[in-house]
Amino acid sequence: MPESPASPALLVIGRAFSPEMAGVERRVEELAREAADVRIAANVSFALAKSAADGWHADLVVVCQHWPDEYTAAEVCAVLRAFPLARLVCCYGAWCGSDGRTRDVWPLAVRVPAECAPRRIDLELEVLAGARWPLPLTASRDEIVLFDSEMGLTAPVVGGRICD
């Protein structure tokens, strides 16, 4: 597997600086000290327009979702088309907990509860570094559970979710 740059280019879409996304915010701030380039965009259109304007490519895209239907299927497809080689993490808040059962806008493989997102981001950085195999966008629920179990979770439950 090819090596990724030592300092990955990071794109954050949405409101990473909200109380619900506090763990994501901390991890993004840590990465900002190491990353070659960090870009933060309030919405998908702005992120895509700015990236297309200067030919920039993200290695890791982190999306912060606070409510169901915050992002349309067309926006998700646009992100996937614009950054086909990037790793993607959709950090969802409490209001989006049932989206995996009631909606199919985001591939299940990229969705992770906001409180577990820092650990998933670290796993995706390991993928970029060539230290682990990637979880495909088309992964089954079994594959997702197996990938996430490698986060070192010892199964404390927070709000009905397994987290660290």
C-alpha positions in Angstrom: 0.0 0.0 0.0 1.5 3.4 -0.9 2.6 5.8 1.8 0.6 8.9 2.4 2.2 12.3 3.0 3.5 12.6 6.6 1.3 15.6 7.0 -2.1 14.9 5.5 -4.2 17.6 3.9 -7.4 17.9 6.0 -10.8 19.3 5.0 -13.4 19.9 7.6 -16.9 20.6 6.4 -19.6 21.9 8.8 -19.6 23.3 12.3 -16.7 21.5 14.0 -16.6 24.2 16.7 -19.9 23.4 18.4 -20.3 21.9 21.9 -21.5 18.6 20.4 -18.4 18.3 18.3 -15.9 19.2 21.1 -13.9 16.0 20.6 -13.7 16.5 16.9 -12.6 20.2 17.4 -9.8 19.1 19.7 -8.6 16.4 17.3 -8.7 18.8 14.3 -6.7 21.4 16.3 -4.1 18.7 17.1 -4.0 17.8 13.4 -3.7 21.4 12.4 -0.3 21.6 14.1 0.9 18.6 12.1 -1.0 18.8 8.8 0.4 20.2 5.6 -2.8 22.1 5.0 -6.1 22.3 6.9 -9.2 23.9 5.4 -12.4 24.5 7.1 -15.6 25.2 5.2 -19.0 26.0 6.5 -20.8 24.0 3.8 -20.2 21.6 1.0 -20.6 24.2 -1.8 -18.0 26.5 -0.3 -15.6 23.5 0.2 -15.9 22.3 -3.3 -15.7 25.7 -5.0 -12.6 26.7 -3.0 -10.9 23.3 -3.7 -11.7 23.4 -7.4 -10.5 26.9 -7.7 -6.9 26.1 -6.8 -6.8 22.3 -7.6 -6.4 21.4 -3.9 -7.0 17.8 -2.8 -7.8 16.5 0.7 -6.3 13.3 2.1 -8.9 13.3 4.9 -12.4 14.9 4.8 -14.2 15.3 8.2 -17.8 16.3 8.0 -19.7 17.5 11.1 -23.5 16.7 10.9 -25.7 18.1 13.6 -29.2 17.2 12.3 -30.8 14.7 9.9 -30.9 16.0 6.3 -28.3 18.7 7.0 -26.6 17.4 3.8 -28.4 16.3 0.7 -27.6 13.2 -1.3 -26.4 15.5 -4.1 -24.0 17.2 -1.7 -22.6 13.8 -0.5 -22.2 12.6 -4.1 -20.4 15.8 -4.9 -17.9 15.3 -2.0 -17.3 11.7 -3.0 -16.7 12.8 -6.7 -14.5 15.8 -5.7 -12.3 13.7 -3.3 -12.4 10.1 -4.6 -9.1 9.1 -3.0 -9.6 10.9 0.4 -10.6 9.1 3.5 -14.0 10.3 4.8 -15.5 10.6 8.3 -19.0 11.9 8.9 -19.2 12.8 12.6 -22.9 12.8 13.5 -24.5 14.4 16.5 -27.2 13.1 18.8 -30.1 14.1 16.6 -28.7 11.9 13.8 -28.4 8.7 15.7 -31.1 6.8 13.8 -30.0 8.1 10.3 -28.3 4.8 9.6 -31.7 3.0 9.9 -33.9 5.7 8.4 -31.7 7.4 5.8 -29.1 6.4 3.3 -27.5 9.8 2.4 -24.1 8.9 3.9 -22.5 5.5 3.4 -22.7 3.6 6.7 -19.0 3.0 6.6 -18.1 6.7 7.0 -20.7 7.5 9.8 -19.5 7.7 13.4 -21.0 9.3 16.5 -19.3 12.6 17.3 -18.0 11.3 20.6 -16.2 8.4 18.9 -15.0 10.5 15.9 -11.5 11.3 17.3 -10.6 7.6 17.4 -12.1 6.9 13.9 -10.0 9.9 12.6 -6.9 8.2 14.0 -7.8 4.9 12.3 -8.2 6.8 9.0 -4.8 8.4 9.5 -3.4 4.9 9.9 -5.0 4.0 6.6 -3.4 7.0 5.0 0.0 6.1 6.5 -0.4 2.6 5.0 -0.5 0.9 8.4 -4.0 -0.6 8.0 -6.4 -1.6 5.2 -9.1 0.9 4.4 -12.7 0.3 5.2 -14.5 0.5 1.8 -17.5 2.9 1.3 -19.6 -0.2 0.5 -18.6 -2.1 3.7 -21.3 -4.2 5.4 -22.3 -3.6 9.0 -20.2 -6.6 10.0 -17.1 -5.1 8.3 -17.8 -1.7 10.0 -18.1 -3.3 13.4 -14.9 -5.2 12.9 -13.0 -2.0 11.7 -14.3 0.1 14.6 -13.6 -2.7 17.1 -10.0 -2.1 16.3 -10.3 1.3 18.0 -9.4 -0.4 21.2 -12.9 0.1 22.7 -13.5 -1.9 25.9 -17.3 -1.4 25.5 -18.3 1.4 27.8 -21.7 2.5 26.6 -22.6 6.2 26.4 -26.1 7.1 25.3 -26.6 3.6 23.9 -23.4 3.7 21.9 -20.1 2.0 22.5 -17.4 4.6 22.9 -14.1 5.3 24.7 
